[in-house]
Amino acid sequence: MTTATSTTASVTTPTGIDPRGPRFGAAITVIALAVALLAGSSLLGTAVIAWQTVVFGLGAFVGLGAQPYGVLYRKVVRPRLGPPAELEDPAPPRFAQLVGFLFAVVGLISYLLGATLVGQVAIGLALAAAFLNAAFNFCLGCEIYLLARRLRA
């Protein structure tokens, strides 16, 4: 992606996020969504998709720093790695969290209303996007964000 910088009183400091963090979060998301998909609208499936909805919501509306998987990455994983080669603008991954949140909300509401198939389709689509990010470092939500910016320009 890109490297963002911030200039404050003639001192240039890098800003942005470690791009490995969202990929780590996507791997955990794949597991959570797979459990929610396989468990269906049972108590377990509904609880897991409710949790994932909160996770996506925190990442989208509060910021990636508030997202539990991001906190786990920063506190446990990143200290064991070297510094990232470059930093990434947080806006595209944050938009991707919003897209995930919308699919998770549809899945959760569908499960709660007994429309299991609709819920599983929504969760399956979110799972596919998370898998692309975790396995291939291809963030579908990020690409949609960047495409929308290009179309607006």
PyMOL CGO cylinders between C-alpha atoms (Angstrom):
from pymol import cmd
from pymol.cgo import CYLINDER

trace = [
    CYLINDER, 0.00, 0.00, 0.00, 1.18, 3.53, 0.71, 0.3, 1, 1, 1, 1, 1, 1,
    CYLINDER, 1.18, 3.53, 0.71, 3.32, 5.18, 3.33, 0.3, 1, 1, 1, 1, 1, 1,
    CYLINDER, 3.32, 5.18, 3.33, 1.74, 8.11, 5.13, 0.3, 1, 1, 1, 1, 1, 1,
    CYLINDER, 1.74, 8.11, 5.13, 3.69, 10.75, 6.99, 0.3, 1, 1, 1, 1, 1, 1,
    CYLINDER, 3.69, 10.75, 6.99, 2.82, 13.51, 9.40, 0.3, 1, 1, 1, 1, 1, 1,
    CYLINDER, 2.82, 13.51, 9.40, 4.82, 16.71, 9.74, 0.3, 1, 1, 1, 1, 1, 1,
    CYLINDER, 4.82, 16.71, 9.74, 4.82, 18.47, 13.10, 0.3, 1, 1, 1, 1, 1, 1,
    CYLINDER, 4.82, 18.47, 13.10, 7.11, 21.46, 13.75, 0.3, 1, 1, 1, 1, 1, 1,
    CYLINDER, 7.11, 21.46, 13.75, 9.61, 20.44, 11.05, 0.3, 1, 1, 1, 1, 1, 1,
    CYLINDER, 9.61, 20.44, 11.05, 9.85, 16.86, 12.37, 0.3, 1, 1, 1, 1, 1, 1,
    CYLINDER, 9.85, 16.86, 12.37, 8.56, 14.22, 9.96, 0.3, 1, 1, 1, 1, 1, 1,
    CYLINDER, 8.56, 14.22, 9.96, 7.27, 11.10, 11.68, 0.3, 1, 1, 1, 1, 1, 1,
    CYLINDER, 7.27, 11.10, 11.68, 5.61, 8.11, 10.04, 0.3, 1, 1, 1, 1, 1, 1,
    CYLINDER, 5.61, 8.11, 10.04, 1.93, 7.59, 10.67, 0.3, 1, 1, 1, 1, 1, 1,
    CYLINDER, 1.93, 7.59, 10.67, -0.28, 4.76, 9.70, 0.3, 1, 1, 1, 1, 1, 1,
    CYLINDER, -0.28, 4.76, 9.70, -0.73, 1.16, 10.67, 0.3, 1, 1, 1, 1, 1, 1,
    CYLINDER, -0.73, 1.16, 10.67, 1.37, -1.95, 10.36, 0.3, 1, 1, 1, 1, 1, 1,
    CYLINDER, 1.37, -1.95, 10.36, -0.24, -3.70, 7.36, 0.3, 1, 1, 1, 1, 1, 1,
    CYLINDER, -0.24, -3.70, 7.36, 0.40, -7.08, 8.99, 0.3, 1, 1, 1, 1, 1, 1,
    CYLINDER, 0.40, -7.08, 8.99, -2.12, -6.23, 11.73, 0.3, 1, 1, 1, 1, 1, 1,
    CYLINDER, -2.12, -6.23, 11.73, -5.26, -6.32, 9.56, 0.3, 1, 1, 1, 1, 1, 1,
    CYLINDER, -5.26, -6.32, 9.56, -4.05, -9.54, 7.96, 0.3, 1, 1, 1, 1, 1, 1,
    CYLINDER, -4.05, -9.54, 7.96, -3.62, -11.10, 11.42, 0.3, 1, 1, 1, 1, 1, 1,
    CYLINDER, -3.62, -11.10, 11.42, -7.11, -9.88, 12.34, 0.3, 1, 1, 1, 1, 1, 1,
    CYLINDER, -7.11, -9.88, 12.34, -8.48, -11.35, 9.12, 0.3, 1, 1, 1, 1, 1, 1,
    CYLINDER, -8.48, -11.35, 9.12, -7.07, -14.77, 10.07, 0.3, 1, 1, 1, 1, 1, 1,
    CYLINDER, -7.07, -14.77, 10.07, -8.89, -14.68, 13.41, 0.3, 1, 1, 1, 1, 1, 1,
    CYLINDER, -8.89, -14.68, 13.41, -12.00, -13.39, 11.64, 0.3, 1, 1, 1, 1, 1, 1,
    CYLINDER, -12.00, -13.39, 11.64, -11.89, -16.37, 9.26, 0.3, 1, 1, 1, 1, 1, 1,
    CYLINDER, -11.89, -16.37, 9.26, -12.01, -18.72, 12.25, 0.3, 1, 1, 1, 1, 1, 1,
    CYLINDER, -12.01, -18.72, 12.25, -14.83, -16.80, 13.95, 0.3, 1, 1, 1, 1, 1, 1,
    CYLINDER, -14.83, -16.80, 13.95, -16.93, -16.57, 10.80, 0.3, 1, 1, 1, 1, 1, 1,
    CYLINDER, -16.93, -16.57, 10.80, -16.35, -20.24, 9.96, 0.3, 1, 1, 1, 1, 1, 1,
    CYLINDER, -16.35, -20.24, 9.96, -17.63, -21.20, 13.43, 0.3, 1, 1, 1, 1, 1, 1,
    CYLINDER, -17.63, -21.20, 13.43, -20.65, -18.89, 13.01, 0.3, 1, 1, 1, 1, 1, 1,
    CYLINDER, -20.65, -18.89, 13.01, -21.35, -20.34, 9.58, 0.3, 1, 1, 1, 1, 1, 1,
    CYLINDER, -21.35, -20.34, 9.58, -21.04, -23.97, 10.66, 0.3, 1, 1, 1, 1, 1, 1,
    CYLINDER, -21.04, -23.97, 10.66, -23.01, -23.50, 13.88, 0.3, 1, 1, 1, 1, 1, 1,
    CYLINDER, -23.01, -23.50, 13.88, -25.86, -21.80, 12.02, 0.3, 1, 1, 1, 1, 1, 1,
    CYLINDER, -25.86, -21.80, 12.02, -28.48, -19.95, 14.02, 0.3, 1, 1, 1, 1, 1, 1,
    CYLINDER, -28.48, -19.95, 14.02, -27.80, -21.99, 17.17, 0.3, 1, 1, 1, 1, 1, 1,
    CYLINDER, -27.80, -21.99, 17.17, -26.86, -20.19, 20.36, 0.3, 1, 1, 1, 1, 1, 1,
    CYLINDER, -26.86, -20.19, 20.36, -23.16, -20.68, 19.52, 0.3, 1, 1, 1, 1, 1, 1,
    CYLINDER, -23.16, -20.68, 19.52, -23.49, -19.39, 15.96, 0.3, 1, 1, 1, 1, 1, 1,
    CYLINDER, -23.49, -19.39, 15.96, -25.53, -16.39, 17.04, 0.3, 1, 1, 1, 1, 1, 1,
    CYLINDER, -25.53, -16.39, 17.04, -23.12, -15.56, 19.88, 0.3, 1, 1, 1, 1, 1, 1,
    CYLINDER, -23.12, -15.56, 19.88, -20.07, -15.79, 17.60, 0.3, 1, 1, 1, 1, 1, 1,
    CYLINDER, -20.07, -15.79, 17.60, -21.60, -13.60, 14.89, 0.3, 1, 1, 1, 1, 1, 1,
    CYLINDER, -21.60, -13.60, 14.89, -22.71, -11.12, 17.58, 0.3, 1, 1, 1, 1, 1, 1,
    CYLINDER, -22.71, -11.12, 17.58, -19.11, -10.99, 18.85, 0.3, 1, 1, 1, 1, 1, 1,
    CYLINDER, -19.11, -10.99, 18.85, -17.74, -10.54, 15.32, 0.3, 1, 1, 1, 1, 1, 1,
    CYLINDER, -17.74, -10.54, 15.32, -20.28, -7.77, 14.69, 0.3, 1, 1, 1, 1, 1, 1,
    CYLINDER, -20.28, -7.77, 14.69, -18.94, -5.93, 17.74, 0.3, 1, 1, 1, 1, 1, 1,
    CYLINDER, -18.94, -5.93, 17.74, -15.36, -6.48, 16.56, 0.3, 1, 1, 1, 1, 1, 1,
    CYLINDER, -15.36, -6.48, 16.56, -16.15, -5.08, 13.11, 0.3, 1, 1, 1, 1, 1, 1,
    CYLINDER, -16.15, -5.08, 13.11, -18.10, -2.20, 14.65, 0.3, 1, 1, 1, 1, 1, 1,
    CYLINDER, -18.10, -2.20, 14.65, -15.20, -1.19, 16.88, 0.3, 1, 1, 1, 1, 1, 1,
    CYLINDER, -15.20, -1.19, 16.88, -12.80, -1.26, 13.94, 0.3, 1, 1, 1, 1, 1, 1,
    CYLINDER, -12.80, -1.26, 13.94, -15.15, 0.73, 11.71, 0.3, 1, 1, 1, 1, 1, 1,
    CYLINDER, -15.15, 0.73, 11.71, -16.60, 3.31, 14.11, 0.3, 1, 1, 1, 1, 1, 1,
    CYLINDER, -16.60, 3.31, 14.11, -14.02, 3.71, 16.89, 0.3, 1, 1, 1, 1, 1, 1,
    CYLINDER, -14.02, 3.71, 16.89, -10.86, 2.90, 14.96, 0.3, 1, 1, 1, 1, 1, 1,
    CYLINDER, -10.86, 2.90, 14.96, -8.56, 0.01, 14.23, 0.3, 1, 1, 1, 1, 1, 1,
    CYLINDER, -8.56, 0.01, 14.23, -6.74, 0.63, 17.51, 0.3, 1, 1, 1, 1, 1, 1,
    CYLINDER, -6.74, 0.63, 17.51, -9.92, -0.30, 19.41, 0.3, 1, 1, 1, 1, 1, 1,
    CYLINDER, -9.92, -0.30, 19.41, -10.51, -3.52, 17.51, 0.3, 1, 1, 1, 1, 1, 1,
    CYLINDER, -10.51, -3.52, 17.51, -9.72, -6.51, 19.79, 0.3, 1, 1, 1, 1, 1, 1,
    CYLINDER, -9.72, -6.51, 19.79, -7.75, -8.42, 17.16, 0.3, 1, 1, 1, 1, 1, 1,
    CYLINDER, -7.75, -8.42, 17.16, -5.67, -5.31, 16.48, 0.3, 1, 1, 1, 1, 1, 1,
    CYLINDER, -5.67, -5.31, 16.48, -4.97, -4.91, 20.19, 0.3, 1, 1, 1, 1, 1, 1,
    CYLINDER, -4.97, -4.91, 20.19, -3.89, -8.57, 20.37, 0.3, 1, 1, 1, 1, 1, 1,
    CYLINDER, -3.89, -8.57, 20.37, -1.61, -8.04, 17.38, 0.3, 1, 1, 1, 1, 1, 1,
    CYLINDER, -1.61, -8.04, 17.38, -0.02, -4.88, 18.83, 0.3, 1, 1, 1, 1, 1, 1,
    CYLINDER, -0.02, -4.88, 18.83, 0.47, -6.29, 22.34, 0.3, 1, 1, 1, 1, 1, 1,
    CYLINDER, 0.47, -6.29, 22.34, 1.44, -9.91, 21.61, 0.3, 1, 1, 1, 1, 1, 1,
    CYLINDER, 1.44, -9.91, 21.61, 2.46, -10.45, 17.99, 0.3, 1, 1, 1, 1, 1, 1,
    CYLINDER, 2.46, -10.45, 17.99, 4.13, -7.25, 16.77, 0.3, 1, 1, 1, 1, 1, 1,
    CYLINDER, 4.13, -7.25, 16.77, 6.73, -7.10, 19.59, 0.3, 1, 1, 1, 1, 1, 1,
    CYLINDER, 6.73, -7.10, 19.59, 8.01, -10.46, 18.32, 0.3, 1, 1, 1, 1, 1, 1,
    CYLINDER, 8.01, -10.46, 18.32, 8.39, -9.22, 14.73, 0.3, 1, 1, 1, 1, 1, 1,
    CYLINDER, 8.39, -9.22, 14.73, 10.68, -6.71, 13.16, 0.3, 1, 1, 1, 1, 1, 1,
    CYLINDER, 10.68, -6.71, 13.16, 9.32, -3.33, 12.14, 0.3, 1, 1, 1, 1, 1, 1,
    CYLINDER, 9.32, -3.33, 12.14, 7.11, -3.26, 9.05, 0.3, 1, 1, 1, 1, 1, 1,
    CYLINDER, 7.11, -3.26, 9.05, 8.70, -2.36, 5.74, 0.3, 1, 1, 1, 1, 1, 1,
    CYLINDER, 8.70, -2.36, 5.74, 6.13, 0.42, 5.33, 0.3, 1, 1, 1, 1, 1, 1,
    CYLINDER, 6.13, 0.42, 5.33, 3.06, 1.76, 7.04, 0.3, 1, 1, 1, 1, 1, 1,
    CYLINDER, 3.06, 1.76, 7.04, -0.41, 1.76, 5.56, 0.3, 1, 1, 1, 1, 1, 1,
    CYLINDER, -0.41, 1.76, 5.56, -3.14, 4.38, 5.55, 0.3, 1, 1, 1, 1, 1, 1,
    CYLINDER, -3.14, 4.38, 5.55, -5.77, 3.16, 8.06, 0.3, 1, 1, 1, 1, 1, 1,
    CYLINDER, -5.77, 3.16, 8.06, -8.71, 4.46, 5.98, 0.3, 1, 1, 1, 1, 1, 1,
    CYLINDER, -8.71, 4.46, 5.98, -9.01, 1.49, 3.55, 0.3, 1, 1, 1, 1, 1, 1,
    CYLINDER, -9.01, 1.49, 3.55, -8.85, -1.21, 6.29, 0.3, 1, 1, 1, 1, 1, 1,
    CYLINDER, -8.85, -1.21, 6.29, -11.28, 0.82, 8.39, 0.3, 1, 1, 1, 1, 1, 1,
    CYLINDER, -11.28, 0.82, 8.39, -13.69, 0.91, 5.45, 0.3, 1, 1, 1, 1, 1, 1,
    CYLINDER, -13.69, 0.91, 5.45, -13.22, -2.85, 5.09, 0.3, 1, 1, 1, 1, 1, 1,
    CYLINDER, -13.22, -2.85, 5.09, -14.26, -3.18, 8.75, 0.3, 1, 1, 1, 1, 1, 1,
    CYLINDER, -14.26, -3.18, 8.75, -17.42, -1.20, 7.92, 0.3, 1, 1, 1, 1, 1, 1,
    CYLINDER, -17.42, -1.20, 7.92, -18.23, -3.56, 5.05, 0.3, 1, 1, 1, 1, 1, 1,
    CYLINDER, -18.23, -3.56, 5.05, -17.65, -6.54, 7.34, 0.3, 1, 1, 1, 1, 1, 1,
    CYLINDER, -17.65, -6.54, 7.34, -19.84, -4.90, 9.96, 0.3, 1, 1, 1, 1, 1, 1,
    CYLINDER, -19.84, -4.90, 9.96, -22.71, -4.53, 7.47, 0.3, 1, 1, 1, 1, 1, 1,
    CYLINDER, -22.71, -4.53, 7.47, -22.50, -8.18, 6.42, 0.3, 1, 1, 1, 1, 1, 1,
    CYLINDER, -22.50, -8.18, 6.42, -22.25, -9.29, 10.04, 0.3, 1, 1, 1, 1, 1, 1,
    CYLINDER, -22.25, -9.29, 10.04, -25.31, -7.21, 11.00, 0.3, 1, 1, 1, 1, 1, 1,
    CYLINDER, -25.31, -7.21, 11.00, -27.28, -8.86, 8.19, 0.3, 1, 1, 1, 1, 1, 1,
    CYLINDER, -27.28, -8.86, 8.19, -26.06, -12.26, 9.39, 0.3, 1, 1, 1, 1, 1, 1,
    CYLINDER, -26.06, -12.26, 9.39, -26.88, -11.55, 13.01, 0.3, 1, 1, 1, 1, 1, 1,
    CYLINDER, -26.88, -11.55, 13.01, -30.35, -10.18, 12.34, 0.3, 1, 1, 1, 1, 1, 1,
    CYLINDER, -30.35, -10.18, 12.34, -31.08, -13.07, 10.00, 0.3, 1, 1, 1, 1, 1, 1,
    CYLINDER, -31.08, -13.07, 10.00, -30.00, -15.61, 12.61, 0.3, 1, 1, 1, 1, 1, 1,
    CYLINDER, -30.00, -15.61, 12.61, -32.11, -13.89, 15.27, 0.3, 1, 1, 1, 1, 1, 1,
    CYLINDER, -32.11, -13.89, 15.27, -35.17, -13.89, 12.98, 0.3, 1, 1, 1, 1, 1, 1,
    CYLINDER, -35.17, -13.89, 12.98, -34.69, -17.52, 11.99, 0.3, 1, 1, 1, 1, 1, 1,
    CYLINDER, -34.69, -17.52, 11.99, -33.68, -16.76, 8.40, 0.3, 1, 1, 1, 1, 1, 1,
    CYLINDER, -33.68, -16.76, 8.40, -30.66, -19.03, 8.69, 0.3, 1, 1, 1, 1, 1, 1,
    CYLINDER, -30.66, -19.03, 8.69, -29.96, -19.29, 4.96, 0.3, 1, 1, 1, 1, 1, 1,
    CYLINDER, -29.96, -19.29, 4.96, -29.86, -15.50, 4.52, 0.3, 1, 1, 1, 1, 1, 1,
    CYLINDER, -29.86, -15.50, 4.52, -27.56, -15.26, 7.54, 0.3, 1, 1, 1, 1, 1, 1,
    CYLINDER, -27.56, -15.26, 7.54, -25.28, -17.96, 6.22, 0.3, 1, 1, 1, 1, 1, 1,
    CYLINDER, -25.28, -17.96, 6.22, -25.01, -16.26, 2.82, 0.3, 1, 1, 1, 1, 1, 1,
    CYLINDER, -25.01, -16.26, 2.82, -24.07, -12.93, 4.45, 0.3, 1, 1, 1, 1, 1, 1,
    CYLINDER, -24.07, -12.93, 4.45, -21.59, -14.61, 6.78, 0.3, 1, 1, 1, 1, 1, 1,
    CYLINDER, -21.59, -14.61, 6.78, -20.19, -16.68, 3.90, 0.3, 1, 1, 1, 1, 1, 1,
    CYLINDER, -20.19, -16.68, 3.90, -19.51, -13.55, 1.87, 0.3, 1, 1, 1, 1, 1, 1,
    CYLINDER, -19.51, -13.55, 1.87, -17.75, -11.90, 4.81, 0.3, 1, 1, 1, 1, 1, 1,
    CYLINDER, -17.75, -11.90, 4.81, -15.79, -15.13, 5.37, 0.3, 1, 1, 1, 1, 1, 1,
    CYLINDER, -15.79, -15.13, 5.37, -14.69, -15.18, 1.71, 0.3, 1, 1, 1, 1, 1, 1,
    CYLINDER, -14.69, -15.18, 1.71, -13.43, -11.59, 1.95, 0.3, 1, 1, 1, 1, 1, 1,
    CYLINDER, -13.43, -11.59, 1.95, -11.60, -12.26, 5.23, 0.3, 1, 1, 1, 1, 1, 1,
    CYLINDER, -11.60, -12.26, 5.23, -10.04, -15.40, 3.74, 0.3, 1, 1, 1, 1, 1, 1,
    CYLINDER, -10.04, -15.40, 3.74, -8.73, -13.44, 0.74, 0.3, 1, 1, 1, 1, 1, 1,
    CYLINDER, -8.73, -13.44, 0.74, -7.05, -11.02, 3.13, 0.3, 1, 1, 1, 1, 1, 1,
    CYLINDER, -7.05, -11.02, 3.13, -5.65, -13.67, 5.48, 0.3, 1, 1, 1, 1, 1, 1,
    CYLINDER, -5.65, -13.67, 5.48, -4.43, -16.10, 2.82, 0.3, 1, 1, 1, 1, 1, 1,
    CYLINDER, -4.43, -16.10, 2.82, -3.46, -13.85, -0.09, 0.3, 1, 1, 1, 1, 1, 1,
    CYLINDER, -3.46, -13.85, -0.09, -3.05, -10.38, 1.47, 0.3, 1, 1, 1, 1, 1, 1,
    CYLINDER, -3.05, -10.38, 1.47, -5.87, -9.16, -0.79, 0.3, 1, 1, 1, 1, 1, 1,
    CYLINDER, -5.87, -9.16, -0.79, -8.20, -6.85, 1.12, 0.3, 1, 1, 1, 1, 1, 1,
    CYLINDER, -8.20, -6.85, 1.12, -11.41, -6.70, -0.91, 0.3, 1, 1, 1, 1, 1, 1,
    CYLINDER, -11.41, -6.70, -0.91, -12.89, -3.90, 1.22, 0.3, 1, 1, 1, 1, 1, 1,
    CYLINDER, -12.89, -3.90, 1.22, -9.67, -1.89, 0.83, 0.3, 1, 1, 1, 1, 1, 1,
    CYLINDER, -9.67, -1.89, 0.83, -9.80, -2.31, -2.94, 0.3, 1, 1, 1, 1, 1, 1,
    CYLINDER, -9.80, -2.31, -2.94, -13.43, -1.17, -3.01, 0.3, 1, 1, 1, 1, 1, 1,
    CYLINDER, -13.43, -1.17, -3.01, -12.45, 1.88, -0.95, 0.3, 1, 1, 1, 1, 1, 1,
    CYLINDER, -12.45, 1.88, -0.95, -9.60, 2.75, -3.32, 0.3, 1, 1, 1, 1, 1, 1,
    CYLINDER, -9.60, 2.75, -3.32, -11.77, 2.21, -6.39, 0.3, 1, 1, 1, 1, 1, 1,
    CYLINDER, -11.77, 2.21, -6.39, -14.48, 4.48, -4.95, 0.3, 1, 1, 1, 1, 1, 1,
    CYLINDER, -14.48, 4.48, -4.95, -11.88, 7.20, -4.28, 0.3, 1, 1, 1, 1, 1, 1,
    CYLINDER, -11.88, 7.20, -4.28, -10.60, 6.96, -7.84, 0.3, 1, 1, 1, 1, 1, 1,
    CYLINDER, -10.60, 6.96, -7.84, -14.11, 7.16, -9.26, 0.3, 1, 1, 1, 1, 1, 1,
    CYLINDER, -14.11, 7.16, -9.26, -14.89, 10.24, -7.16, 0.3, 1, 1, 1, 1, 1, 1,
    CYLINDER, -14.89, 10.24, -7.16, -11.70, 12.05, -8.23, 0.3, 1, 1, 1, 1, 1, 1,
]
cmd.load_cgo(trace, "trace")
